[in-house]
Amino acid sequence: MDVQANFNKIRQDIKQICDRIGRNPEEIRVVAVTKYVSIQRAKEAIEAGVIHLGENRDEGLSEKFQELGDAATWHFIGSLQTRKVKNIIDKVEYIHSLDRLSLAKEINKRAENPVKCFVQVNVSGEESKHGCKPEELETFIKELSLFTNIKVIGLMTMAPYTDNKDHIRQCFQLLKRCQKKVQALELSTAPCNELSMGMSNDYEIAIEEGATIIRIGTSLVGNENGGG
């Protein structure tokens, strides 16, 4: 596994996509999803120039943070249990999975400074996925404006894992429409300038539809323990 070569290829892909559609590749940030790799592999990603690392579990985040600390900017990208907020709140700069008021209250209580949050939206309607329903998003965003330690910098979604590219594109397009509705509220607590969407199998479509953050695991750092 040559993380440097993988990162170079992904950056080349991003540039080609952006050149084709008229976007600035500097708008796209790559988050290396390190859930299924060792601390050493995560370190290799940092050495390759990947600034942002994303973890799905509080245990994994704590283990890697203990070894790597401020060498990376940390993102929590998995479903976050309210009782585990205290374990990650002083380590992460971004939380990608804010989807309910109880979680918002706990983040607000535990944080010493405003936390950059993405509201997770379930654009596919799959019962297996977490996230706010699109039709409930505006109400939720307004409720979040009451919490001084939460800043909604964007929206996050996970498209279905499918070969149907049209369906994937429709999901990303829906998230973009949701973003525009949130921005129209003109809330200082929810500038919502970011879209966290796209993974190894669908990041090209995500970039075409407005992603500013793509979360890449397998294609960047691989998978060392066989997890899905």
DAGIGI-V338542 format. One line per field, one symbol per residue. ss: DSSP state (H for helix, E for strand, C for the rest). burial: + if it has 9 or more other ideal C-beta (glycine too) atoms within 8 Angstrom, else -. A space follows every 10 residues. Layout:
# DAGIGI-V338542
ss->???
burial->???
This chain:
# DAGIGI-V338542
ss->CCHHHHHHHH HHHHHHHHHH HCCCHHHCEE EEECCCCCHH HHHHHHHCCC CEEEECCHHH HHHHHHHHHH HCEEEECCCC CHHHHHHHCC CCCEEEEECC HHHHHHHHHH CCCCEEEEEE ECCCCCCCCC CECHHHHHHH HHHHCCCCCE EEEEEECCCC CCCCHHHHHH HHHHHHHHHH HHHHCCCCCC CCCEEECCCC CCHHHHHHCC CCEEEECHHH HCCCCCCC
burial->--++-++--+ +-+++-++-- --+-+--+-+ +++++++-+- ++++++-+-+ -+++++-+-+ +++++--+-- -+-+++++-+ ---++--++- -+-++++++- --++++++-- +---++++++ ++++------ ++-+--++-+ +++++-+-++ +++++++-++ ------+++- ++++++-++- +++-+-+-++ ++-+++++++ -+++++++++ +++++++--+ +++-----
